[in-house]
Each structure stands twice: as structure tokens, then as C-alpha cells.
Amino acid sequence: MEYISAKEAANKWGISQRRVNVLCSENRVEKAIMVGNIWIIPATAEKPVDARSLRYLKHFDKKVKPFLKWAGGKSQLILEIEKYYPFKKGKITKYVEPFVGGGAVLFDILSKYDLKEVYINDINAELINTYNVIRNDINELIEILYVMQNTFIPLENDKRKVYYLEKRNRFNYLKINGDKSTNIEKAALMIFLNKTCFNGLFRVNKKGLFNVPIGSYKNPLICDEKNLRAVSEKLKNVNIVCGDYKMTADFIDENTFVYFDPPYRPITETASFTAYTEDLFNDEKQVELAKFVDDMHRKGAKIVVSNSDPKNSNIEDNFFENIYSAHKITRVDATRMINSKSEERGKIKELIISNY
């Protein structure tokens, strides 16, 4: 009988070598043999069903979830987007998210699959700092968040506002003047502001300063320790990068699933909430992104892109049909979650664009 190494089996099945060793030690790989301290596996052996994925589906509390509320977050569309996950056959072993944002798709994938490599990127430096701090400094972060939570929650509304503005000013000061020594504090402030600001927005003005007012939550969960610790574990082997989405190009190949969730094109002239950073993502940048998607398509990657549907307001607007003419466009139902006017929130269509 022909045998292969655990490393070769990991590459074949699209999982880590550590996971292969665990499966062998649990007697879940038929006729696997330990030689010395190394597992060898029959070349014809099939990848065992990952029981962990089944557990996550049955026990939702074991799933990790986004640690921030994020404009454009994809939690409501997970059931649609997961239809495109290409991991079952084992060829796709890498995942890339060039606009990670709140990470709803990222955490869904990390909860369900044991991939060889994961790479996330965002141009928002404060967001990426928070991902890094959660991964690397979780104990210190949780300690600071509990102090903020225990201080903020008992306050009356007028004193809450004063406390909130103090923390917002401190965050903006560190955003401009801070260095590595303040990264943990800045991450804690990012989470605090997200949990207590109006509608969970992250918005900056032209100077790059966070300018969202306080929200009206009665008892916000500022320190969700259980989820933060679970997220920290899931991020341990994730490449976390801050920069332009084009930096992901060198990581993307024919074994990669790429999910692009850029700042959405405004549906109307007055709906241009794209200020997650100082730079706006206009039509020219949408076209530039579409060309990048075409380049990654030629590399052989599996690709999905999300965006708004211009036809919500103008049935004749074929902007995305034109720039993604080589790909498949599907319209799905979504709910507009963020608008200062509650009557303007509601059901709309969004686009899922794919190359397969």
C-alpha cells in the first residue's frame, strides 16, 4: 500500500498538518500508522468529515461572531454568501478578505472550516489595530474594557455623554498622536465607542477624526469577554494586514477564495455614507476594483463581490453590469440597517457578483 505524509495529506485535504495529526490520533483516518513520532496515511484515504463544523451548526453559542457593529456588515446575508463557499472539494485551502470590516464572513468561515492560510486586510488602521490587539493582547484589552463598562453603565445620561465625549476625544488624540505603546488603549476605545455611539457607526470627518455622537443604549455590552476570547483564538493563525486591497494580490492564487466587500456605491445622491476612512470610494475606484477582480480571476481564484444594487433607485442604472460584464450577478434581499431616518431603513436589493 502506498503511503503519504501528514503534510502531504494536509495539502491534499485543504487542512492544517496539525489537524491531520489530531484526526489520526482520534483513529478517524483509516489505516493511518505512526512511524516513530510521525503519522503516515494511505494515499487513497478520504478526508474524514469534520465533526467540529457539525457541532458549530448545532450549537450556535460555539460560533465566533463580529466584535464590532459595522456599516455594511454581512451578518444578515451570511445564508446567501455561504452558498458560494468553495471549500468542500478540498482544492480551495486559502481565504482572503481584502476589505474585512466587521468580519462577519471571516468569522463564519473560521467557525466552519480549518483552512491552510487566511489573510485579511483593511485600509482602516484603527480597525486593523483592534484585530491585532484582540489576537495578541486579549487579557489587557479585556481588563480595560471592563473598567470602561463598569464606569459607564451606572452613570446617568448626562454624565454618560460627558464620559463618552472624553473617550472620543482621547481616541482621536491617539489616532493622530499615538504610537505602538498606546495600541491596546486605542483598541479598547474603538470597541467602547462602537458599542456606545449612535447606531454603531464608524465615521470620520475630512480630518480623519471620529465624529459620531453618543447612542441611546440603556445597557450596552461593552466587554463581551466570551466572544472576544473566542475571536482571539480564531485569529491566532490569521495574517492581519493594514493597507490597500491590492496588497493581497501576491497571496492570491488558484487555491484561494476571495471575498470582496468594498464600501458600497451609494444608492442615491444623499446616501453617500462611505467615510470609514478619510478617502472616499467613488465610481472611479469601483471600476479600478473591478479590473483587479478580473486580474485575480485570471489567476484562477474563486471570487465573490458584494455591492449595492443601483436599480433600487434607478432601474436603468447598469453600472455594475458594465464593469462586471464577465461575471455572474445575482440580486438578493437585504435590509438597510443604517440611516439617520428610521423610515428610510427597510428592504432593498443587494448584488452578489461571482466568477463561478
C-alpha positions as CSV (number, residue, x, y, z in Angstrom):
1,M,0.0,0.0,0.0
2,E,1.3,3.5,-0.9
3,Y,1.5,6.0,2.0
4,I,1.8,9.7,2.2
5,S,3.0,12.0,5.0
6,A,0.7,14.0,7.2
7,K,1.9,17.2,5.5
8,E,1.0,15.7,2.1
9,A,-2.4,14.7,3.4
10,A,-2.9,18.3,4.8
11,N,-2.2,19.7,1.3
12,K,-4.5,17.2,-0.3
13,W,-7.4,17.7,2.1
14,G,-7.0,21.5,2.5
15,I,-6.5,21.5,6.2
16,S,-3.5,22.0,8.5
17,Q,-0.9,19.3,9.3
18,R,-1.8,19.8,13.0
19,R,-5.4,18.9,12.2
20,V,-4.3,15.8,10.3
21,N,-2.3,14.6,13.3
22,V,-5.3,15.1,15.5
23,L,-7.6,13.1,13.2
24,C,-5.1,10.3,13.1
25,S,-4.7,10.2,16.9
26,E,-8.5,10.0,17.2
27,N,-8.5,6.9,14.9
28,R,-10.6,8.8,12.3
29,V,-8.2,8.2,9.4
30,E,-8.5,4.6,8.3
31,K,-5.2,2.5,8.4
32,A,-3.1,5.5,9.4
33,I,0.1,4.4,11.1
34,M,2.6,6.2,13.4
35,V,6.2,5.6,12.4
36,G,8.4,6.9,15.2
37,N,6.6,10.2,16.0
38,I,5.3,10.8,12.5
39,W,1.9,9.8,11.1
40,I,1.8,8.2,7.6
41,I,-1.5,7.9,5.8
42,P,-2.7,5.6,2.9
43,A,-2.6,7.6,-0.3
44,T,-6.2,6.6,-1.0
45,A,-7.5,7.7,2.4
46,E,-10.5,10.0,2.3
47,K,-10.7,13.2,4.4
48,P,-12.9,12.5,7.5
49,V,-16.0,14.6,7.9
50,D,-15.1,17.5,10.2
51,A,-17.3,16.9,13.2
52,R,-16.4,20.3,14.6
53,S,-18.3,22.0,11.8
54,L,-21.3,19.9,12.6
55,R,-21.0,20.9,16.3
56,Y,-20.9,24.6,15.4
57,L,-24.0,24.3,13.3
58,K,-25.9,22.5,16.1
59,H,-24.6,24.7,19.0
60,F,-24.6,28.3,17.8
61,D,-23.0,29.5,21.1
62,K,-19.7,28.0,19.9
63,K,-19.5,30.2,16.8
64,V,-17.5,33.3,16.9
65,K,-19.2,36.5,15.8
66,P,-18.1,40.0,14.8
67,F,-16.8,42.0,17.8
68,L,-18.0,45.3,16.2
69,K,-21.2,46.5,14.6
70,W,-20.0,47.7,11.2
71,A,-21.8,49.7,8.5
72,G,-22.3,47.2,5.6
73,G,-21.8,44.2,7.9
74,K,-22.8,41.0,6.3
75,S,-24.3,39.1,9.2
76,Q,-27.8,39.3,7.6
77,L,-26.5,37.9,4.2
78,I,-24.4,35.0,5.5
79,L,-27.0,32.5,4.4
80,E,-26.8,33.8,0.8
81,I,-23.0,34.2,0.8
82,E,-22.2,30.8,2.3
83,K,-23.9,29.2,-0.8
84,Y,-20.7,30.3,-2.6
85,Y,-18.2,28.8,-0.2
86,P,-15.9,26.6,-2.4
87,F,-14.2,24.6,0.3
88,K,-16.0,21.2,0.2
89,K,-13.9,19.6,-2.5
90,G,-10.6,20.4,-0.7
91,K,-8.8,22.3,-3.6
92,I,-9.5,25.7,-2.1
93,T,-7.3,25.9,1.0
94,K,-6.8,29.7,1.4
95,Y,-9.2,32.5,2.2
96,V,-8.6,36.2,1.6
97,E,-10.8,39.2,2.6
98,P,-9.3,42.5,1.2
99,F,-12.0,44.7,2.9
100,V,-12.5,42.8,6.1
101,G,-14.6,45.4,8.0
102,G,-16.5,43.8,10.8
103,G,-15.6,40.3,9.6
104,A,-19.0,38.6,9.5
105,V,-18.0,36.3,6.6
106,L,-14.5,35.8,8.0
107,F,-15.8,34.6,11.4
108,D,-18.4,32.4,9.8
109,I,-15.7,30.7,7.7
110,L,-13.3,30.4,10.7
111,S,-16.1,28.8,12.6
112,K,-16.8,26.2,10.0
113,Y,-13.5,25.4,8.2
114,D,-9.9,24.6,9.1
115,L,-8.1,26.3,6.3
116,K,-4.4,26.2,5.4
117,E,-4.0,30.0,5.3
118,V,-6.2,33.1,5.9
119,Y,-5.3,36.6,5.0
120,I,-7.4,39.7,6.0
121,N,-6.8,43.3,5.1
122,D,-8.4,46.7,5.6
123,I,-7.3,50.3,5.0
124,N,-8.7,51.4,8.3
125,A,-5.7,51.5,10.6
126,E,-7.8,51.6,13.8
127,L,-9.8,48.6,12.8
128,I,-6.8,46.5,11.9
129,N,-5.1,47.6,15.2
130,T,-8.1,46.3,17.0
131,Y,-7.9,42.9,15.2
132,N,-4.2,42.7,16.2
133,V,-4.8,43.6,19.8
134,I,-7.6,41.1,20.2
135,R,-5.3,38.4,18.8
136,N,-2.1,39.4,20.7
137,D,-3.1,41.2,23.9
138,I,-6.6,39.9,24.8
139,N,-6.1,39.9,28.6
140,E,-5.0,43.5,28.8
141,L,-7.8,44.5,26.4
142,I,-10.5,42.8,28.4
143,E,-9.2,44.4,31.6
144,I,-9.5,47.9,30.1
145,L,-12.9,47.2,28.6
146,Y,-14.3,46.0,32.0
147,V,-13.1,49.3,33.6
148,M,-14.9,51.3,30.9
149,Q,-18.1,49.2,31.2
150,N,-18.2,49.3,35.0
151,T,-17.7,53.1,34.9
152,F,-20.1,53.9,32.1
153,I,-23.1,51.7,32.8
154,P,-24.1,53.2,36.3
155,L,-23.9,56.8,35.0
156,E,-27.0,59.0,34.4
157,N,-27.5,60.0,30.8
158,D,-25.9,63.5,31.1
159,K,-22.8,62.0,32.8
160,R,-22.7,59.2,30.2
161,K,-22.5,61.9,27.5
162,V,-19.6,63.6,29.2
163,Y,-17.7,60.3,29.7
164,Y,-18.4,59.3,26.0
165,L,-17.0,62.6,24.7
166,E,-13.9,62.3,26.9
167,K,-13.3,58.8,25.4
168,R,-14.0,60.0,21.8
169,N,-11.5,62.9,22.3
170,R,-8.9,60.5,23.7
171,F,-9.4,58.2,20.8
172,N,-9.0,61.0,18.2
173,Y,-5.9,62.2,20.0
174,L,-4.3,58.7,19.9
175,K,-5.4,58.3,16.3
176,I,-3.2,61.2,15.4
177,N,-0.5,61.3,18.1
178,G,-0.4,57.7,19.4
179,D,2.4,55.2,18.9
180,K,2.7,51.4,19.5
181,S,2.6,51.9,23.2
182,T,-1.0,53.1,23.1
183,N,-2.3,50.4,20.7
184,I,-4.2,48.4,23.4
185,E,-5.8,51.5,24.8
186,K,-6.8,52.7,21.3
187,A,-8.3,49.3,20.5
188,A,-10.3,49.4,23.8
189,L,-11.6,52.9,22.9
190,M,-12.5,51.7,19.4
191,I,-14.7,48.9,20.9
192,F,-16.1,51.2,23.6
193,L,-17.1,53.9,21.1
194,N,-18.6,51.3,18.7
195,K,-20.8,49.8,21.5
196,T,-22.0,53.2,22.8
197,C,-22.1,55.5,19.7
198,F,-25.2,56.2,17.6
199,N,-26.2,53.1,15.6
200,G,-22.7,51.6,16.0
201,L,-21.3,53.7,13.2
202,F,-17.6,54.2,12.4
203,R,-17.4,57.5,10.6
204,V,-14.7,60.1,10.3
205,N,-14.6,63.7,9.0
206,K,-12.2,65.0,6.4
207,K,-9.5,65.4,9.0
208,G,-9.8,61.7,9.9
209,L,-11.4,62.3,13.3
210,F,-14.1,60.1,14.6
211,N,-17.3,62.3,14.9
212,V,-20.2,60.0,15.7
213,P,-22.4,61.2,18.7
214,I,-23.4,59.0,21.6
215,G,-26.2,56.5,21.1
216,S,-29.1,55.8,23.4
217,Y,-28.4,52.2,24.5
218,K,-29.6,51.5,28.1
219,N,-27.3,48.7,28.9
220,P,-24.7,48.1,26.2
221,L,-22.4,45.1,26.4
222,I,-19.1,46.8,26.1
223,C,-17.0,43.8,27.1
224,D,-18.3,40.6,25.6
225,E,-15.5,38.6,27.1
226,K,-16.6,35.2,25.9
227,N,-16.8,36.2,22.3
228,L,-13.6,38.3,22.4
229,R,-11.6,35.3,23.7
230,A,-13.1,33.1,21.1
231,V,-12.2,35.6,18.4
232,S,-8.7,35.9,19.8
233,E,-8.2,32.1,19.4
234,K,-9.6,32.1,15.8
235,L,-7.3,34.9,14.8
236,K,-4.1,33.2,16.1
237,N,-3.0,31.9,12.6
238,V,-4.6,34.7,10.5
239,N,-2.4,37.1,8.5
240,I,-3.7,40.6,9.5
241,V,-2.6,43.5,7.2
242,C,-3.4,47.2,7.0
243,G,-3.2,48.7,3.6
244,D,-4.7,49.0,0.1
245,Y,-6.7,46.0,-1.1
246,K,-4.2,45.5,-4.0
247,M,-1.6,44.3,-1.4
248,T,-3.5,41.0,-1.3
249,A,-2.5,40.1,-4.9
250,D,0.7,38.3,-4.0
251,F,-1.2,36.0,-1.7
252,I,-4.0,35.1,-4.1
253,D,-3.7,32.0,-6.4
254,E,-5.7,29.2,-7.8
255,N,-6.2,27.7,-4.4
256,T,-7.8,30.8,-2.9
257,F,-11.4,32.0,-2.2
258,V,-11.5,35.8,-2.2
259,Y,-14.5,37.7,-0.8
260,F,-14.6,41.4,-1.7
261,D,-16.8,43.7,0.4
262,P,-15.8,47.2,-0.6
263,P,-17.5,50.4,0.5
264,Y,-20.8,50.3,-1.3
265,R,-21.7,52.6,-4.2
266,P,-24.4,55.0,-2.9
267,I,-27.9,54.1,-4.0
268,T,-28.9,57.8,-4.0
269,E,-27.0,61.0,-4.2
270,T,-27.8,61.7,-0.5
271,A,-26.8,58.2,0.7
272,S,-23.1,58.5,0.4
273,F,-22.0,57.1,3.7
274,T,-18.6,55.7,2.7
275,A,-16.5,57.6,5.1
276,Y,-14.9,54.7,7.1
277,T,-11.6,56.4,6.3
278,E,-10.6,59.8,5.1
279,D,-10.7,58.6,1.5
280,L,-14.0,58.1,-0.3
281,F,-14.5,55.1,-2.5
282,N,-16.0,56.7,-5.6
283,D,-17.1,55.3,-9.0
284,E,-13.5,55.5,-10.4
285,K,-12.3,53.3,-7.5
286,Q,-15.2,50.9,-8.1
287,V,-14.0,50.5,-11.7
288,E,-10.4,50.0,-10.5
289,L,-11.6,47.3,-8.1
290,A,-13.5,45.5,-11.0
291,K,-10.2,45.4,-13.0
292,F,-8.4,44.0,-10.0
293,V,-11.1,41.3,-9.7
294,D,-10.6,40.4,-13.3
295,D,-6.8,40.1,-12.7
296,M,-7.4,37.8,-9.7
297,H,-9.9,35.8,-11.8
298,R,-7.2,35.2,-14.4
299,K,-5.0,33.8,-11.6
300,G,-7.7,31.1,-11.1
301,A,-9.1,32.3,-7.7
302,K,-12.7,31.7,-6.7
303,I,-14.2,35.2,-6.2
304,V,-17.3,36.8,-4.7
305,V,-18.0,40.5,-4.6
306,S,-20.8,42.3,-2.7
307,N,-22.2,45.7,-3.5
308,S,-25.3,47.8,-3.6
309,D,-27.9,47.5,-6.4
310,P,-28.3,50.8,-8.2
311,K,-31.6,49.6,-9.6
312,N,-33.1,50.2,-6.2
313,S,-33.4,53.8,-7.2
314,N,-32.8,53.7,-11.0
315,I,-33.9,50.7,-13.0
316,E,-31.8,51.8,-15.9
317,D,-28.5,52.1,-14.0
318,N,-26.3,49.3,-15.4
319,F,-23.1,50.4,-13.7
320,F,-22.2,47.0,-12.2
321,E,-23.5,45.1,-15.2
322,N,-21.0,47.0,-17.3
323,I,-17.9,46.8,-15.1
324,Y,-18.5,43.1,-14.1
325,S,-19.7,42.0,-17.5
326,A,-17.6,38.9,-17.5
327,H,-19.1,37.6,-14.2
328,K,-22.4,36.4,-12.8
329,I,-24.6,38.9,-11.0
330,T,-27.3,37.8,-8.5
331,R,-29.7,40.1,-6.7
332,V,-30.6,39.2,-3.1
333,D,-32.9,40.7,-0.5
334,A,-31.2,42.8,2.3
335,T,-32.2,45.3,4.9
336,R,-30.8,48.8,5.0
337,M,-29.7,48.9,8.7
338,I,-28.1,52.3,9.0
339,N,-29.9,55.6,8.2
340,S,-30.4,58.6,10.4
341,K,-34.1,58.4,9.5
342,S,-35.8,55.2,10.7
343,E,-38.4,55.4,8.0
344,E,-35.7,55.1,5.3
345,R,-34.5,51.8,6.7
346,G,-36.0,48.7,5.2
347,K,-35.9,46.0,2.5
348,I,-33.7,46.6,-0.5
349,K,-31.7,44.5,-3.1
350,E,-28.0,43.9,-3.0
351,L,-25.7,42.4,-5.5
352,I,-23.6,39.2,-5.2
353,I,-21.1,39.0,-8.1
354,S,-19.2,35.8,-8.7
355,N,-16.9,34.3,-11.2
356,Y,-18.3,30.8,-10.8
